[in-house]
């Protein structure tokens, strides 16, 4: 089979298209004929071995796939690794059968990114009707879905933060009430200004560094900041417990991996997201489809922030 393999850690340049033996499925697992694979920002960390879990070489990256099982069912789901390939091993409990009307790209957008957006708003921050929500990277895979979900679930005001006029326009078209330039020098002030001069209730943050610090400073009493990435590769300032107590603020981390092995945290949520897409109330944004051999270009687009929405690898070409 054709696959993307890395034999050394680094950036997009270490990803190479190679021929590998077809994988064999251990008992209880199945080999999926992969038609499409999803590309996530976490994959860029995995390839350079800077992710929360350590990577081992040689490695075929990729954790989400869509395709056909041996019994003919069309599904999308998770694989522990090896998604950037024509075949991948999956566990029956980690795949979801797809309605005919749902495309591979739509389904893949709902796996890591859709489920992350769902849990950030429902599980991590417990969004309440009428609250103000700040969505950083609002034109990205998680962000475009989080903006829509926040509006659908009753947020009083959604503030989309993005790095270009085009990305901010996309966030606005998806329901953001107001947008903010991610490059604002006084980001805290800009977030508060976007909320009529008031502090905000919920922040979904995946940039890290000064963006995290400014977002935390913009939180209202009882506000919640959910951190789910560090795209800048810059850590935030240390947080003192007293600083949280003095403003009754909360900071919570989220990593979708902790939902794996707990079907009650994946299956109902995926069913809800698929139903919303079928009903037209949730519109996944597909940012580009690359041939399997161009996986490095997809990673570069994520790293330089030139992409929007969900990036897909077409594993059939």
PAGU-309080 format. One record per residue (C-alpha): residue number from 1; residue in three letters; x, y, z. Coordinates in steps of 0.02 Angstrom, whole numbers. Layout:
! PAGU-309080
(NUM, 'ALA', (X, Y, Z))
...
***
This chain:
! PAGU-309080
(1, 'UNK', (0, 0, 0))
(2, 'UNK', (51, 182, -20))
(3, 'UNK', (79, 278, 141))
(4, 'UNK', (163, 433, 211))
(5, 'UNK', (306, 381, 323))
(6, 'UNK', (429, 478, 428))
(7, 'UNK', (596, 407, 485))
(8, 'UNK', (659, 564, 571))
(9, 'UNK', (570, 701, 667))
(10, 'UNK', (549, 873, 593))
(11, 'UNK', (435, 979, 488))
(12, 'UNK', (341, 943, 327))
(13, 'UNK', (504, 900, 238))
(14, 'UNK', (522, 734, 333))
(15, 'UNK', (360, 663, 262))
(16, 'UNK', (385, 543, 116))
(17, 'UNK', (268, 438, 9))
(18, 'UNK', (326, 256, 16))
(19, 'UNK', (261, 80, -19))
(20, 'UNK', (232, -22, 139))
(21, 'UNK', (157, -194, 172))
(22, 'UNK', (-30, -194, 204))
(23, 'UNK', (-69, -191, 391))
(24, 'UNK', (-137, -346, 476))
(25, 'UNK', (-281, -326, 598))
(26, 'UNK', (-262, -406, 769))
(27, 'UNK', (-412, -500, 838))
(28, 'UNK', (-561, -387, 864))
(29, 'UNK', (-497, -253, 745))
(30, 'UNK', (-523, -225, 559))
(31, 'UNK', (-426, -158, 410))
(32, 'UNK', (-512, -9, 330))
(33, 'UNK', (-490, 31, 146))
(34, 'UNK', (-455, 216, 167))
(35, 'UNK', (-527, 338, 42))
(36, 'UNK', (-487, 497, 139))
(37, 'UNK', (-385, 546, 291))
(38, 'UNK', (-404, 700, 398))
(39, 'UNK', (-262, 819, 435))
(40, 'UNK', (-257, 902, 606))
(41, 'UNK', (-142, 1029, 687))
(42, 'UNK', (-96, 897, 814))
(43, 'UNK', (-20, 796, 671))
(44, 'UNK', (111, 932, 646))
(45, 'UNK', (163, 912, 827))
(46, 'UNK', (164, 722, 809))
(47, 'UNK', (283, 730, 660))
(48, 'UNK', (406, 839, 756))
(49, 'UNK', (381, 740, 918))
(50, 'UNK', (317, 890, 1017))
(51, 'UNK', (144, 823, 1056))
(52, 'UNK', (70, 774, 1224))
(53, 'UNK', (107, 592, 1187))
(54, 'UNK', (277, 540, 1120))
(55, 'UNK', (300, 477, 944))
(56, 'UNK', (403, 327, 890))
(57, 'UNK', (497, 301, 727))
(58, 'UNK', (467, 246, 594))
(59, 'UNK', (291, 314, 593))
(60, 'UNK', (143, 337, 478))
(61, 'UNK', (50, 490, 546))
(62, 'UNK', (-137, 518, 551))
(63, 'UNK', (-275, 477, 674))
(64, 'UNK', (-438, 496, 575))
(65, 'UNK', (-494, 403, 420))
(66, 'UNK', (-645, 374, 310))
(67, 'UNK', (-672, 224, 198))
(68, 'UNK', (-749, 52, 184))
(69, 'UNK', (-743, -94, 306))
(70, 'UNK', (-727, -275, 245))
(71, 'UNK', (-915, -297, 268))
(72, 'UNK', (-947, -153, 147))
(73, 'UNK', (-1002, -22, 272))
(74, 'UNK', (-944, 155, 239))
(75, 'UNK', (-877, 231, 399))
(76, 'UNK', (-766, 366, 472))
(77, 'UNK', (-669, 345, 631))
(78, 'UNK', (-510, 347, 730))
(79, 'UNK', (-351, 249, 716))
(80, 'UNK', (-211, 252, 844))
(81, 'UNK', (-89, 294, 703))
(82, 'UNK', (-64, 257, 520))
(83, 'UNK', (-205, 360, 447))
(84, 'UNK', (-103, 434, 304))
(85, 'UNK', (-113, 274, 202))
(86, 'UNK', (-221, 172, 85))
(87, 'UNK', (-263, 50, 226))
(88, 'UNK', (-275, 74, 414))
(89, 'UNK', (-320, -31, 566))
(90, 'UNK', (-474, 26, 661))
(91, 'UNK', (-572, -33, 813))
(92, 'UNK', (-760, -61, 785))
(93, 'UNK', (-800, 48, 936))
(94, 'UNK', (-705, 195, 861))
(95, 'UNK', (-792, 205, 692))
(96, 'UNK', (-959, 282, 646))
(97, 'UNK', (-1069, 226, 501))
(98, 'UNK', (-1101, 368, 380))
(99, 'UNK', (-1266, 419, 303))
(100, 'UNK', (-1260, 421, 113))
(101, 'UNK', (-1282, 610, 110))
(102, 'UNK', (-1125, 642, 214))
(103, 'UNK', (-962, 661, 117))
(104, 'UNK', (-794, 598, 177))
(105, 'UNK', (-737, 776, 205))
(106, 'UNK', (-889, 821, 309))
(107, 'UNK', (-870, 665, 415))
(108, 'UNK', (-685, 691, 444))
(109, 'UNK', (-716, 871, 498))
(110, 'UNK', (-827, 805, 636))
(111, 'UNK', (-705, 681, 712))
(112, 'UNK', (-559, 765, 800))
(113, 'UNK', (-617, 943, 766))
(114, 'UNK', (-805, 927, 781))
(115, 'UNK', (-798, 821, 937))
(116, 'UNK', (-669, 939, 1011))
(117, 'UNK', (-782, 1089, 979))
(118, 'UNK', (-930, 993, 1056))
(119, 'UNK', (-836, 950, 1215))
(120, 'UNK', (-754, 1121, 1233))
(121, 'UNK', (-924, 1202, 1240))
(122, 'UNK', (-1025, 1068, 1329))
(123, 'UNK', (-904, 971, 1439))
(124, 'UNK', (-760, 1090, 1475))
(125, 'UNK', (-842, 1262, 1488))
(126, 'UNK', (-1026, 1215, 1513))
(127, 'UNK', (-1086, 1355, 1399))
(128, 'UNK', (-1247, 1434, 1464))
(129, 'UNK', (-1373, 1529, 1359))
(130, 'UNK', (-1334, 1714, 1342))
(131, 'UNK', (-1148, 1699, 1380))
(132, 'UNK', (-1011, 1779, 1276))
(133, 'UNK', (-893, 1657, 1189))
(134, 'UNK', (-723, 1699, 1114))
(135, 'UNK', (-663, 1577, 982))
(136, 'UNK', (-480, 1592, 935))
(137, 'UNK', (-427, 1528, 763))
(138, 'UNK', (-609, 1551, 716))
(139, 'UNK', (-576, 1507, 533))
(140, 'UNK', (-490, 1342, 574))
(141, 'UNK', (-560, 1167, 584))
(142, 'UNK', (-615, 1177, 766))
(143, 'UNK', (-653, 1363, 760))
(144, 'UNK', (-774, 1360, 613))
(145, 'UNK', (-876, 1225, 700))
(146, 'UNK', (-864, 1303, 873))
(147, 'UNK', (-932, 1470, 809))
(148, 'UNK', (-1084, 1382, 735))
(149, 'UNK', (-1113, 1270, 886))
(150, 'UNK', (-1100, 1414, 1008))
(151, 'UNK', (-1233, 1510, 912))
(152, 'UNK', (-1344, 1357, 896))
(153, 'UNK', (-1332, 1325, 1083))
(154, 'UNK', (-1383, 1499, 1135))
(155, 'UNK', (-1225, 1601, 1158))
(156, 'UNK', (-1272, 1783, 1178))
(157, 'UNK', (-1120, 1846, 1083))
(158, 'UNK', (-986, 1753, 985))
(159, 'UNK', (-820, 1840, 955))
(160, 'UNK', (-715, 1762, 818))
(161, 'UNK', (-528, 1794, 821))
(162, 'UNK', (-429, 1765, 661))
(163, 'UNK', (-272, 1827, 576))
(164, 'UNK', (-334, 1898, 410))
(165, 'UNK', (-483, 1995, 342))
(166, 'UNK', (-534, 1844, 238))
(167, 'UNK', (-532, 1729, 389))
(168, 'UNK', (-629, 1854, 494))
(169, 'UNK', (-758, 1869, 355))
(170, 'UNK', (-777, 1679, 355))
(171, 'UNK', (-804, 1679, 544))
(172, 'UNK', (-936, 1814, 524))
(173, 'UNK', (-1024, 1717, 387))
(174, 'UNK', (-1038, 1569, 505))
(175, 'UNK', (-1119, 1669, 643))
(176, 'UNK', (-986, 1767, 737))
(177, 'UNK', (-1068, 1927, 798))
(178, 'UNK', (-904, 2022, 792))
(179, 'UNK', (-725, 1979, 743))
(180, 'UNK', (-555, 2029, 811))
(181, 'UNK', (-385, 2032, 726))
(182, 'UNK', (-274, 1899, 807))
(183, 'UNK', (-127, 2019, 784))
(184, 'UNK', (-199, 2157, 895))
(185, 'UNK', (-62, 2223, 1008))
(186, 'UNK', (-186, 2248, 1150))
(187, 'UNK', (-282, 2086, 1127))
(188, 'UNK', (-361, 2094, 1300))
(189, 'UNK', (-428, 2267, 1264))
(190, 'UNK', (-488, 2215, 1091))
(191, 'UNK', (-585, 2066, 1162))
(192, 'UNK', (-668, 2175, 1293))
(193, 'UNK', (-708, 2309, 1164))
(194, 'UNK', (-789, 2176, 1055))
(195, 'UNK', (-900, 2134, 1204))
(196, 'UNK', (-963, 2313, 1228))
(197, 'UNK', (-823, 2351, 1351))
(198, 'UNK', (-862, 2203, 1462))
(199, 'UNK', (-759, 2051, 1506))
(200, 'UNK', (-804, 1884, 1426))
(201, 'UNK', (-877, 1722, 1494))
(202, 'UNK', (-797, 1584, 1389))
(203, 'UNK', (-636, 1575, 1288))
(204, 'UNK', (-584, 1431, 1175))
(205, 'UNK', (-395, 1450, 1158))
(206, 'UNK', (-267, 1350, 1059))
(207, 'UNK', (-129, 1475, 1018))
(208, 'UNK', (-37, 1487, 1183))
(209, 'UNK', (91, 1618, 1237))
(210, 'UNK', (30, 1800, 1241))
(211, 'UNK', (-138, 1750, 1165))
(212, 'UNK', (-174, 1638, 1314))
(213, 'UNK', (-116, 1772, 1437))
(214, 'UNK', (-226, 1907, 1359))
(215, 'UNK', (-375, 1792, 1351))
(216, 'UNK', (-360, 1745, 1534))
(217, 'UNK', (-349, 1929, 1581))
(218, 'UNK', (-510, 1963, 1482))
(219, 'UNK', (-613, 1834, 1580))
(220, 'UNK', (-758, 1895, 1685))
(221, 'UNK', (-791, 1827, 1860))
(222, 'UNK', (-844, 1645, 1841))
(223, 'UNK', (-771, 1647, 1666))
(224, 'UNK', (-694, 1489, 1594))
(225, 'UNK', (-547, 1471, 1476))
(226, 'UNK', (-526, 1304, 1389))
(227, 'UNK', (-353, 1273, 1316))
(228, 'UNK', (-337, 1139, 1184))
(229, 'UNK', (-177, 1177, 1090))
(230, 'UNK', (-20, 1282, 1077))
(231, 'UNK', (-4, 1327, 894))
(232, 'UNK', (122, 1464, 929))
(233, 'UNK', (235, 1337, 1014))
(234, 'UNK', (256, 1470, 1150))
(235, 'UNK', (204, 1428, 1329))
(236, 'UNK', (92, 1545, 1427))
(237, 'UNK', (145, 1628, 1588))
(238, 'UNK', (129, 1520, 1745))
(239, 'UNK', (-41, 1535, 1828))
(240, 'UNK', (-53, 1565, 2015))
(241, 'UNK', (-200, 1494, 2111))
(242, 'UNK', (-227, 1660, 2198))
(243, 'UNK', (-249, 1748, 2032))
(244, 'UNK', (-388, 1627, 1987))
(245, 'UNK', (-471, 1644, 2158))
(246, 'UNK', (-468, 1833, 2157))
(247, 'UNK', (-577, 1838, 2001))
(248, 'UNK', (-667, 1670, 2018))
(249, 'UNK', (-595, 1620, 1849))
(250, 'UNK', (-565, 1443, 1787))
(251, 'UNK', (-440, 1367, 1666))
(252, 'UNK', (-470, 1192, 1599))
(253, 'UNK', (-370, 1090, 1476))
(254, 'UNK', (-448, 975, 1347))
(255, 'UNK', (-375, 831, 1247))
(256, 'UNK', (-493, 722, 1147))
(257, 'UNK', (-384, 569, 1182))
(258, 'UNK', (-463, 558, 1355))
(259, 'UNK', (-631, 521, 1272))
(260, 'UNK', (-564, 368, 1180))
(261, 'UNK', (-618, 208, 1263))
(262, 'UNK', (-774, 294, 1331))
(263, 'UNK', (-909, 273, 1198))
(264, 'UNK', (-1029, 382, 1296))
(265, 'UNK', (-913, 529, 1261))
(266, 'UNK', (-902, 495, 1075))
(267, 'UNK', (-1053, 404, 1003))
(268, 'UNK', (-1198, 517, 1055))
(269, 'UNK', (-1098, 673, 1015))
(270, 'UNK', (-1050, 610, 842))
(271, 'UNK', (-1231, 563, 808))
(272, 'UNK', (-1287, 739, 856))
(273, 'UNK', (-1157, 821, 745))
(274, 'UNK', (-1199, 709, 596))
(275, 'UNK', (-1384, 748, 618))
(276, 'UNK', (-1348, 934, 620))
(277, 'UNK', (-1249, 921, 459))
(278, 'UNK', (-1389, 820, 377))
(279, 'UNK', (-1515, 952, 433))
(280, 'UNK', (-1407, 1093, 366))
(281, 'UNK', (-1388, 1177, 536))
(282, 'UNK', (-1201, 1141, 544))
(283, 'UNK', (-1091, 1175, 394))
(284, 'UNK', (-916, 1098, 399))
(285, 'UNK', (-792, 1206, 305))
(286, 'UNK', (-677, 1106, 191))
(287, 'UNK', (-517, 1203, 166))
(288, 'UNK', (-429, 1095, 37))
(289, 'UNK', (-403, 917, -25))
(290, 'UNK', (-227, 856, -62))
(291, 'UNK', (-166, 697, -146))
(292, 'UNK', (-91, 578, -19))
(293, 'UNK', (86, 617, -78))
(294, 'UNK', (61, 802, -41))
(295, 'UNK', (34, 779, 146))
(296, 'UNK', (184, 890, 178))
(297, 'UNK', (99, 1033, 87))
(298, 'UNK', (-54, 1013, 196))
(299, 'UNK', (54, 1021, 352))
(300, 'UNK', (141, 1176, 288))
(301, 'UNK', (-27, 1261, 258))
(302, 'UNK', (-75, 1227, 439))
(303, 'UNK', (91, 1286, 509))
(304, 'UNK', (95, 1450, 412))
(305, 'UNK', (-90, 1483, 447))
(306, 'UNK', (-134, 1498, 264))
(307, 'UNK', (-273, 1368, 277))
(308, 'UNK', (-454, 1380, 331))
(309, 'UNK', (-573, 1243, 384))
(310, 'UNK', (-535, 1058, 370))
(311, 'UNK', (-391, 989, 266))
(312, 'UNK', (-411, 818, 186))
(313, 'UNK', (-294, 691, 105))
(314, 'UNK', (-368, 596, -42))
(315, 'UNK', (-291, 424, -16))
(316, 'UNK', (-354, 361, -184))
(317, 'UNK', (-235, 474, -281))
***
